[in-house]
């Protein structure tokens, strides 16, 4: 069976790291069909629309999507793309690797982030010249769905520690609903878990990351906490992510378009390569996904490394080394 993969490099270094990942995927000879779509700042300038309808449709109809980054138009690109694939969960692993100068080399955490609501629902209003509001939306159904996914993910991937992050002591109704949904799922399925106030959790993640495995989060908290964890393992250049829907999914590095280094050929492709491995898992090519992760781990340990990790290797150098390691 041929799987159709939508490839959307986007802006900045997306145009460098996504082709690197496609090259690695092609080397596996799985018969994947890659179809490229346009999105981002440059498309906005050329066509007046950062995400053309044909790109949205491409992602919606593909078996999976590999996305790079968008610049100033990020909200106009990634949020609709997540909608196109029906994403309700954003999965962000933060793991330290041998050979990388990590602040906390014992870190191995996966953030399972609700991906459809919270403050990212986009409901903002100017009530007066002096008052602007942002509406936070939390539903029991979406909270229950992310709780089910997070607990199942932990069980299937061998994580014994599950933490539910919230701020129900202040946001009593919204995070109270989120927490109640997680409690109900855990009770019904007899899952064990801890809960933590998200601000206190931020401190404890820095001090004792080894105490955490899977962290189930509301939307904004997952975004912030996963970026914090990136600092523990060596930077955003190492963090992949999956935007998971019932049948479809979109995969992207957590880092942005990095316009300061775009075009210099030194962008770290690791996060995108690891995102490609998650894409392979989604398509049930588990052995090949493991091969990609093993190859990336080998290159991180032995080099070459890009400047963000203290090396002087290029994007091409790292990609060639991963291909050799395969």
Secondary structure, 3 states (H helix, E strand, C coil): CCCEEEEEEECCCHHHHHHHHHHHHHHCCCCCEEEECCCCHHHHHHHCCCCCHHHHHHHHHCCEEEEEECCCCHHHHHHHHHHHCCCCEEEEEEECCCCCCCCCCCCEEEEEEECCCEEEEEEEEECCCCCEEEEEECCHHHHHHHHHHHHHHHHHCCCCCEEEEECCCCCCCHHHHHHHHHHHHHHHHCCCCEEEEHHHHHHHHHHCHHHCCEEEECHHHHHHHHHHHHHHHCCHHHCEEEEECCCCEEEEECCCCCCCCCCCCCCCCHHHHHHHHHHHHHCCCHHHHHHHHHHHHHHHHHCCCEHHHCCCECHHHHHHHHHHHC
